[in-house]
Amino acid sequence: MSWPGGEYIGITVYVYDTSSKSPIPHATVTINDAEGYVHGIQGTTGPYGYVVFSNIPLVPGDTYYITASTKGYNSNTVSYSSFQLEELSHVSIGLTPTQQQQQTSQTSAPSWLGIGTIMDIIAIVVTIAGVAAIAILSRHKK
């Protein structure tokens, strides 16, 4: 389907985690428009959370819907008029971690530790502190 005007725009989309404000790599970004000229144009964010689209048909007065999604997050769709996109050329979309993702990030230790939960870390620290206290007390008794 051809569109009126035949102009194109470029759009850079930045996807980030709303709780940590960190970029989200490997998110799928899809662009559609209300008039049906743009349908399912997709890209994937790189390591810094950005994806660049070029040659997006610009339809005056049209509304564009930009959706970001990835595993562990709730998808989010934002909408902009053609006039807004032409002025901005850069869009940010925040994704909220799913409830399961939030629980995991709050209770899990870093995977490189090889320890299951924060409670395991606390138990280890308390044990080490107890051993240190016993060693100090036994030195003072001598």
C-alpha positions in Angstrom: 0.0 0.0 0.0 1.4 3.4 -0.9 1.1 6.4 1.4 0.4 10.0 0.7 3.5 12.2 0.5 6.1 9.5 0.0 8.4 10.9 2.8 10.3 8.8 5.3 11.6 9.4 8.7 14.2 7.8 11.0 13.3 6.9 14.6 15.7 5.9 17.4 13.9 4.0 20.2 15.5 3.5 23.6 14.0 0.8 25.9 14.8 0.9 29.6 13.8 -0.7 32.9 11.5 1.6 34.8 12.7 0.5 38.2 16.4 0.5 37.7 16.5 3.0 34.8 19.0 0.6 33.1 18.9 0.0 29.3 17.2 -3.3 28.2 19.1 -5.1 25.5 17.4 -7.7 23.2 14.0 -6.1 23.5 11.7 -6.4 20.4 10.4 -3.0 19.2 7.4 -2.9 16.7 6.0 0.1 14.9 2.5 0.3 13.5 0.3 3.2 12.4 -3.4 3.9 12.6 -3.9 4.4 8.9 -2.4 1.0 8.0 0.6 2.2 6.0 3.1 1.0 8.5 2.5 -2.6 9.7 4.7 -4.6 12.0 8.1 -3.0 11.3 10.4 -4.7 13.9 13.8 -4.3 15.4 15.8 -5.5 18.4 17.6 -3.3 20.8 21.3 -3.6 21.1 23.5 -3.9 24.2 22.7 -0.3 25.2 18.9 -0.5 24.8 18.7 1.3 21.4 17.3 0.3 18.1 17.4 2.6 15.0 14.7 2.5 12.4 15.1 4.3 9.1 12.7 4.7 6.2 9.5 4.7 8.2 6.8 6.1 6.0 5.7 9.5 7.2 2.0 10.1 6.8 0.8 13.6 7.8 -1.8 13.4 10.5 -1.3 9.7 11.2 -0.8 8.2 14.6 2.1 5.7 15.2 2.1 3.0 17.9 5.5 1.8 19.1 5.6 -1.3 21.3 8.5 -2.7 23.2 8.5 -6.2 24.8 11.0 -8.7 26.1 11.0 -11.7 28.5 10.6 -10.8 32.2 8.9 -7.4 31.5 5.4 -6.2 30.8 5.2 -4.9 27.2 4.5 -1.2 26.7 3.0 0.7 23.8 3.4 4.4 23.3 1.7 6.5 20.6 2.9 9.6 18.8 1.5 11.7 16.0 3.4 12.0 12.8 4.2 15.6 13.7 5.6 14.6 17.1 7.8 11.9 15.6 9.1 14.2 12.9 10.2 16.7 15.6 11.5 14.1 18.1 13.2 11.4 16.1 14.0 9.8 19.4 11.6 7.9 21.6 12.0 6.3 25.1 9.9 3.4 26.3 10.0 2.2 29.8 9.2 -1.4 30.7 8.1 -2.6 34.1 9.5 -5.9 35.3 6.8 -8.6 35.7 5.9 -9.5 39.2 7.9 -12.7 39.0 10.9 -10.8 37.7 10.6 -8.3 40.5 10.5 -11.1 43.1 13.5 -12.8 41.6 15.6 -9.7 41.5 14.7 -8.9 45.1 15.4 -12.3 46.6 18.2 -13.8 44.4 21.8 -13.3 45.0 24.1 -12.6 42.0 24.4 -15.7 40.0 28.2 -15.6 40.1 28.1 -16.2 43.8 26.5 -19.6 43.4 24.2 -18.9 46.3 20.4 -19.2 46.0 19.0 -16.3 48.0 19.7 -13.2 50.0 18.8 -15.2 53.2 21.7 -17.6 52.4 24.1 -14.7 52.2 22.8 -13.3 55.5 23.2 -16.8 57.2 26.8 -17.0 55.9 27.6 -13.4 57.1 26.1 -14.2 60.6 28.1 -17.4 60.8 31.4 -15.7 59.9 30.7 -12.9 62.4 30.0 -15.5 65.1 33.2 -17.3 64.4 35.1 -14.1 64.5 33.5 -13.1 67.8 34.4 -16.4 69.4 38.0 -16.1 68.2 38.3 -12.6 69.7 36.8 -13.7 73.0 39.1 -16.7 73.3 42.1 -14.4 72.7 41.0 -12.1 75.5 40.6 -15.0 78.0 44.2 -16.1 77.7 
